[in-house]
Amino acid sequence: MARSTKIERLTLYQSLLCPFCVKTRKALKSLGMKVAMKDVGLSGKVKQELIRGGGKGQVPCLRIERKGEPTKWLYESNDIIRYFKDRKANSL
């Protein structure tokens, strides 16, 4: 079965000073990928949103919302970067 490419919305939960978040943001920039970002360090509401949705307050975390599918919460900088590299490769 082919993987759905109908992405509704991507949001990266991150923190300005987190080294893994910095790594992820640099990779996104080098790939030319743009994504909405929410900083958990600036708002307790954003951190609670992350915990309620993803189950933990760890950053970086990519929220992936696809039409007709449950929301996926992808943790770990290397996994997030790999997701974007695959997504870019599939768009070529």
C-alpha positions as CSV (number, residue, x, y, z in Angstrom):
1,M,0.0,0.0,0.0
2,A,1.4,3.4,-1.0
3,R,2.1,5.9,1.8
4,S,-0.3,8.8,1.9
5,T,1.2,12.1,0.7
6,K,-1.9,14.2,1.7
7,I,-0.2,16.2,4.4
8,E,-2.6,18.5,6.1
9,R,-0.2,20.2,8.5
10,L,3.3,19.8,10.0
11,T,4.3,21.4,13.2
12,L,7.7,21.2,14.9
13,Y,7.7,21.6,18.6
14,Q,11.1,22.8,19.7
15,S,13.1,25.0,22.0
16,L,15.4,27.8,21.0
17,L,18.4,26.5,23.0
18,C,18.0,22.7,22.7
19,P,21.0,21.3,20.8
20,F,18.8,18.6,19.1
21,C,16.3,21.3,18.1
22,V,19.1,23.4,16.6
23,K,20.4,20.4,14.7
24,T,16.8,19.8,13.3
25,R,16.3,23.4,12.4
26,K,19.7,23.6,10.6
27,A,18.8,20.4,8.6
28,L,15.4,21.8,7.6
29,K,17.0,25.0,6.5
30,S,19.7,23.1,4.4
31,L,16.9,21.0,2.8
32,G,14.9,24.1,2.0
33,M,11.9,22.8,4.0
34,K,9.6,25.1,5.8
35,V,7.4,24.0,8.7
36,A,5.3,25.7,11.4
37,M,7.2,25.9,14.7
38,K,6.1,26.1,18.3
39,D,8.6,26.9,21.0
40,V,7.8,25.0,24.2
41,G,10.1,27.4,26.2
42,L,8.0,30.4,25.4
43,S,4.6,29.0,26.4
44,G,3.4,26.6,29.1
45,K,0.3,26.2,26.9
46,V,2.4,24.9,24.0
47,K,4.3,22.5,26.3
48,Q,1.0,21.1,27.6
49,E,-0.3,20.8,24.1
50,L,2.7,18.7,23.2
51,I,2.4,16.5,26.3
52,R,-1.4,16.0,25.8
53,G,-0.9,15.1,22.1
54,G,2.4,13.3,22.0
55,G,2.5,11.9,25.5
56,K,5.7,13.6,26.6
57,G,7.3,17.0,26.7
58,Q,10.5,16.0,24.8
59,V,11.7,18.2,21.9
60,P,12.1,18.2,19.1
61,C,8.8,16.6,18.1
62,L,7.1,16.8,14.7
63,R,3.3,16.6,14.7
64,I,2.2,15.1,11.4
65,E,-1.5,15.6,10.6
66,R,-2.9,13.7,7.5
67,K,-6.4,14.0,6.3
68,G,-8.4,11.0,7.5
69,E,-5.6,9.6,9.7
70,P,-4.7,9.8,13.4
71,T,-2.1,12.5,14.2
72,K,1.4,11.1,14.4
73,W,4.0,12.5,16.9
74,L,7.5,11.9,15.7
75,Y,10.3,12.4,18.3
76,E,14.1,12.3,17.9
77,S,16.0,14.7,15.8
78,N,17.5,12.0,13.5
79,D,14.0,10.5,12.8
80,I,12.6,14.0,12.1
81,I,15.4,14.8,9.7
82,R,15.1,11.5,8.0
83,Y,11.3,12.1,7.6
84,F,12.1,15.4,5.8
85,K,14.9,13.9,3.7
86,D,12.5,11.2,2.5
87,R,9.7,13.7,1.9
88,K,12.0,15.8,-0.2
89,A,13.3,12.8,-2.2
90,N,9.8,11.7,-2.9
91,S,8.9,15.2,-4.2
92,L,11.6,15.2,-6.9
